[in-house]
Amino acid sequence: MQMERGLMVGGAAPRLARPGDVAMDAISTVPEPASLDDAWQLTRQDADAVMLVHHHRGPTPGSWGYQASQSLRLVHNRLEWELSIRNLSRLPMPARLGWRLHFPEDFAHQVRLDGTTEAIDDPTRGHAEGRDAWDGIATLGGQDGRFVLLRAEPPLTTLHFQRHATRSWLHLDLMTPDVPVLMPLPCGEELTLRLTLDLTAAPRGPSLEHPGPPPT
């Protein structure tokens, strides 16, 4: 975390996003993305874990409604994060769910957005690219030798990276798929996303190498 022009840079937040294409008769079932930014209730707090819940309903009867929860747990240098949303409306809810993660631009020294392509060394400011079929692994390397390893499970299968054009930060959007792959969440059912972030020293060698799959 650092201050950049009066703003705190770093951290992350859950996100709701509207589908890219919504049928007119389904508009009332699409939750308002900004609703996820309202206050959450802390329901558990331990030395290494917290749980939060959040309820929201649409402005008119019969429109969207959901219950969301977050579970965050620290295990040594790893953050384990679960995000769930349950559809409380009477109809399937077409919405995308995920996270936006901010990092100081020091972590743009070496970037790998998946487990197969070559690392991007110090991408220029304004550089942006994405993965519509993301394999669930990415690394951000810092100049000081630290790096962040991100691992996610399906259906968290899209990634968008951008280094800010004028400010000293970068962000990653990790989201469930958009249309036509998007599957509206059925009435009463819950969708859970899982993400881990490891902060550690870079391995030996000129470029970041992905470790194996996460331990089970």
Buried (B, 14 or more C-beta within 10 A) or exposed (E): EEEBEEEEBBEBEBBBBBBEEBEEEBEBBBBBEEBBEEEBEEEEEEEEEBBBBBBBBBEEEEBBBBBBBBBBBEEEEBBBBBBBBBBBBEBBBBBBBBBBBBBBBBBBBBBBBBBEEEBBEEBEBEBEEBBEEBBBBBBBBBEEEBBBBBBBEEBBBBBBBBBBEEEBBBBBBBBBBBEEEBEBBEBEEBBBBBBBBBBBEBEEEEEBEBEEEBEE
